[in-house]
Amino acid sequence: MSKIKINQIESLTTDGDLSITPNGTGVFEVAGEDDNGTLQLNTLTQSNKVKIKGPSTAENYTMILPTTDIDLSTNKILKVDSITGSGSTAVGQLAYTDLPAEDGNNLNASNITSGTLASARIPSPLPATTGAGFKLISTTTLSSQVSQINFTLDDDSLYKMIGELRFGYLSNGSATTASGMYLKLFNGSGSGYQQEVVATGYNADFITSGGTYAQNFNTTSGQTIYSYTKTLTQAAGSSGHFLAEFSTGGKNAWLFLKHRDQATSGYYEYNFHEQKASINNSQSNTKKFTYLRLETNNSTNYAFIANTKLYLYKYMEA
């Protein structure tokens, strides 16, 4: 094969094209001598260069640019649409296509370092069998005063409620002292949750007096369970904290509550209240506890005021 040594070829006419036409099925070849064959494209000033270089391995494959469905639009990519032959001499037909979507069936969570997982991809509720046996049902944070707070509950279920109570005047929501609240158990069936169930149980109030403690036990019977502590002094920023667990349903329904307020100098009244109650087993199965109402002890004057917080959780069983 003969060689012609030359540094530059220029068209004879201004803006004229320069064509190289191989004979028959021949190709325009960029040969490699000391390195792999490289095609270099320069900028107008010849100062910047982009190179397309052949592979260093023994490969003879061919790539054919798209001839149909030409779509030069944003985010399109070239892919091998079909292959003729095999191995290092295969001929691949290229085509324009969209970026492929992620295969969500084979994600490796170990490779996820950032981003947001859609809530629809998380089981709801989380199964208790995986250790998620406790679900936050609702969060109540008051921004203004109310005389009662209501909760609709599932039948035959177990709940926990955590509360931080702040008391004030119903008329204007300003803070004042109050001694506690009522819990009212309602039947979720019938006309508008109006039929109250009957509860029986006992309460223990621990009374501080000069550094000593005494206990006062009382038996209660009725629809209303009270939870009192000593007078809460909102002017000092104090609040009452309580924890309640209860089971809804019929004759086996029950409620267990502990109520503690912050220490207030000068008051030696109820400092800690514990209440246990259950549905009176003489009641019919139609009287169920599936609705809970919290009220202040004097709903005509007092209210739960802003920054009262209640968290209702449910124990998951499956």
C-alpha positions in Angstrom: 0.0 0.0 0.0 1.5 3.4 -1.0 1.4 6.4 1.2 1.1 10.1 0.5 2.7 12.4 3.1 0.8 15.7 3.4 0.0 18.1 6.3 -3.2 19.8 5.0 -5.8 19.5 2.2 -7.9 22.5 1.3 -11.0 22.9 -1.0 -10.4 24.7 -4.2 -13.5 26.9 -3.8 -14.7 29.2 -1.1 -17.0 27.4 1.4 -16.5 24.3 -0.7 -17.0 20.8 0.7 -14.2 18.3 0.8 -15.3 14.8 -0.1 -13.5 11.6 0.3 -15.1 8.7 -1.7 -13.8 5.2 -1.1 -14.1 2.7 -3.9 -17.0 0.3 -3.8 -17.6 -1.0 -0.3 -14.3 0.5 1.0 -14.2 2.8 4.0 -12.5 6.0 5.0 -10.0 4.7 7.5 -8.1 6.6 10.2 -5.1 4.3 10.8 -3.1 3.9 13.9 0.7 3.6 14.0 2.1 4.5 17.3 -1.4 4.7 18.9 -4.9 3.7 18.1 -6.6 5.5 15.2 -7.9 8.9 16.3 -10.2 11.4 14.6 -9.7 14.9 15.8 -12.2 17.8 15.4 -10.9 21.3 16.0 -12.6 24.6 16.8 -12.5 27.5 14.4 -9.4 28.9 16.0 -7.7 25.5 16.1 -7.0 26.0 19.8 -9.5 23.5 21.1 -9.7 19.8 20.0 -12.1 16.9 20.5 -10.9 13.4 19.7 -12.8 10.2 18.9 -10.4 7.3 19.5 -10.7 3.7 18.5 -10.6 1.0 21.2 -7.3 -0.5 22.3 -8.7 -4.1 22.2 -9.1 -6.4 19.2 -12.6 -5.3 18.3 -14.2 -5.0 14.8 -17.8 -4.1 15.5 -19.8 -1.6 13.5 -22.4 1.0 14.8 -25.0 2.3 12.3 -26.6 5.7 13.1 -30.4 5.8 13.2 -32.2 5.9 9.8 -35.8 6.0 11.1 -37.7 7.6 14.0 -35.2 10.5 14.1 -36.0 12.5 17.2 -33.3 14.9 18.2 -35.0 16.2 21.3 -33.9 16.8 24.9 -33.2 13.8 27.1 -33.1 11.4 24.2 -30.3 8.9 24.2 -28.8 6.5 21.6 -29.3 2.8 22.2 -28.5 -0.4 20.3 -31.8 -1.2 18.8 -30.8 -4.4 16.9 -27.7 -6.5 16.3 -26.6 -8.4 13.2 -24.0 -11.0 13.8 -22.3 -11.6 17.1 -19.1 -11.1 19.0 -16.4 -8.7 18.1 -17.7 -8.4 14.5 -21.3 -7.7 15.3 -23.1 -4.8 13.6 -25.4 -2.7 15.9 -28.2 -0.6 14.7 -28.6 2.5 16.9 -31.9 4.2 17.6 -33.1 7.3 19.6 -35.1 6.5 22.8 -36.1 8.0 26.2 -34.0 7.5 29.3 -35.0 4.2 30.8 -37.1 4.2 33.9 -35.7 2.8 37.2 -36.7 -0.8 37.8 -38.4 -0.4 41.2 -38.6 -4.2 41.6 -34.9 -4.6 42.2 -33.8 -1.5 44.2 -31.0 -2.1 46.6 -31.7 0.0 49.7 -28.0 -0.1 50.6 -27.3 2.2 47.6 -29.8 4.8 48.7 -28.0 7.7 50.4 -30.5 10.6 49.9 -33.9 11.5 48.6 -37.4 10.9 49.8 -39.3 7.6 49.8 -43.0 8.1 48.9 -45.4 7.2 51.7 -47.3 5.0 49.2 -44.3 2.6 49.2 -44.5 2.1 53.0 -47.1 -0.3 54.3 -49.8 1.5 56.3 -50.2 0.6 59.0 -46.9 -1.0 59.6 -47.4 -4.6 60.6 -46.9 -5.5 64.3 -45.0 -8.6 63.2 -42.1 -6.3 62.1 -41.9 -4.7 65.5 -44.1 -1.7 64.6 -46.7 -2.4 67.3 -47.4 1.2 68.1 -49.1 3.7 65.8 -49.6 7.5 66.3 -53.3 8.0 65.4 -53.5 11.8 66.0 -51.8 14.8 67.5 -53.9 17.6 69.0 -52.3 20.9 69.7 -54.7 23.7 70.7 -54.2 27.2 69.3 -57.3 28.6 71.2 -59.5 27.6 74.1 -62.1 24.8 74.0 -64.2 23.3 76.7 -64.0 19.7 75.4 -61.9 17.5 73.1 -63.4 14.4 71.5 -61.9 11.2 70.1 -63.6 8.5 68.0 -62.1 5.1 68.7 -62.1 1.7 67.0 -64.1 -1.0 68.6 -62.3 -3.7 70.6 -58.9 -1.9 70.4 -56.1 -0.9 72.8 -55.0 2.7 73.1 -52.5 5.0 74.9 -52.9 8.7 75.3 -50.2 11.2 76.5 -51.3 14.7 77.4 -50.0 18.0 78.5 -52.9 20.1 79.8 -53.1 23.8 80.2 -56.1 25.5 81.7 -57.7 28.9 81.5 -60.9 30.9 81.1 -63.4 29.8 78.4 -64.4 33.4 77.8 -61.0 34.7 76.7 -58.5 31.9 76.8 -56.2 33.6 79.4 -54.4 31.2 81.8 -55.8 30.6 85.3 -55.7 27.9 88.0 -57.9 24.8 87.6 -57.9 21.5 89.4 -58.3 18.9 86.6 -60.6 17.4 84.0 -63.3 14.9 83.4 -63.1 11.9 81.1 -66.5 10.8 79.7 -67.0 7.4 78.1 -69.6 7.3 75.3 -71.2 4.6 73.3 -70.3 4.9 69.6 -73.6 3.4 68.4 -77.0 4.9 68.4 -77.9 8.6 68.1 -74.9 10.9 67.8 -72.8 9.3 70.5 -75.3 10.4 73.2 -75.7 7.2 75.1 -73.1 7.1 77.9 -71.9 3.8 79.2 -71.6 3.1 82.9 -68.2 2.8 84.5 -67.2 1.4 87.9 -63.7 1.6 89.5 -61.6 3.4 92.0 -59.2 6.3 92.3 -56.3 7.0 94.5 -55.3 10.6 95.3 -51.9 11.2 96.9 -52.1 14.3 99.0 -49.0 16.3 100.0 -49.2 17.9 103.4 -46.0 19.2 105.1 -43.8 16.8 103.3 -45.9 13.7 104.3 -48.1 11.7 102.1 -51.5 10.2 102.6 -53.8 8.2 100.4 -57.5 8.6 99.7 -59.4 5.8 98.0 -62.8 6.4 96.5 -65.2 4.2 94.5 -66.8 5.8 91.5 -69.8 4.7 89.5 -71.2 6.6 86.5 -70.4 7.8 83.1 -67.9 10.4 84.2 -64.4 9.7 85.4 -62.6 12.6 87.0 -58.9 13.3 87.1 -58.0 16.0 89.5 -54.7 17.2 91.0 -53.9 20.2 93.1 -54.6 23.6 91.7 -52.5 24.3 88.6 -50.9 27.7 88.5 -50.7 28.8 84.9 -49.2 32.1 85.8 -46.1 30.2 86.8 -46.2 28.3 83.6 -47.1 25.0 85.1 -49.2 22.3 83.4 -50.7 19.0 84.2 -49.3 15.9 82.6 -51.3 12.6 82.2 -50.9 9.2 80.8 -53.9 7.0 80.0 -54.3 3.5 78.6 -57.7 2.1 77.6 -59.4 -0.7 75.9 -62.5 -0.1 73.9 -65.4 -2.5 73.2 -68.1 -4.1 75.4 -68.0 -5.6 78.9 -64.2 -6.0 78.8 -63.5 -2.3 78.2 -61.4 -0.5 80.8 -59.4 2.6 81.4 -56.2 3.3 83.5 -55.0 6.8 84.0 -52.2 8.7 85.9 -52.3 12.4 86.3 -49.4 14.5 87.7 -49.0 18.2 87.8 -45.8 20.3 88.3 -44.9 21.4 91.8 -46.5 24.7 92.9 -45.2 26.3 96.1 -47.8 27.0 98.7 -50.3 24.4 97.6 -50.7 21.1 99.4 -53.6 19.4 97.7 -53.8 16.5 95.2 -50.4 16.2 93.7 -50.8 12.8 92.0 -54.0 11.1 90.8 -54.4 7.5 89.7 -57.7 6.2 88.2 -58.9 2.7 87.2 -62.3 2.0 85.8 -64.0 -0.6 83.7 -67.4 -1.1 82.1 -70.0 -2.3 84.6 -70.4 -6.0 83.7 -74.1 -5.8 84.4 -74.5 -3.7 81.2 -75.8 -5.1 78.0 -73.4 -5.8 75.1 -74.9 -2.9 73.2 -73.3 -0.4 75.6 -69.7 0.0 74.3 -66.9 2.4 74.9 -65.9 3.7 71.5 -65.9 7.5 72.0 -63.9 9.5 74.5 -64.5 13.1 75.6 -62.2 15.2 77.7 -63.8 18.2 79.6 -62.6 20.7 82.1 -64.2 20.3 85.5 -66.3 23.4 85.0 -67.0 23.7 81.4 -69.0 26.9 81.8 -66.0 28.9 83.1 -62.8 26.9 82.4 -61.3 25.6 79.2 -58.3 23.8 77.8 -56.2 26.7 76.4 -53.5 27.1 73.8 -50.5 24.8 73.8 -52.5 21.9 75.3 -51.1 18.9 73.6 -52.6 15.4 73.3 -51.1 12.4 71.5 -53.2 9.4 70.8 -51.5 6.1 70.0 -53.0 2.7 69.1 -51.5 -0.7 69.8 -51.3 -2.7 66.6 -52.2 -6.4 66.8 -51.3 -7.7 63.4 
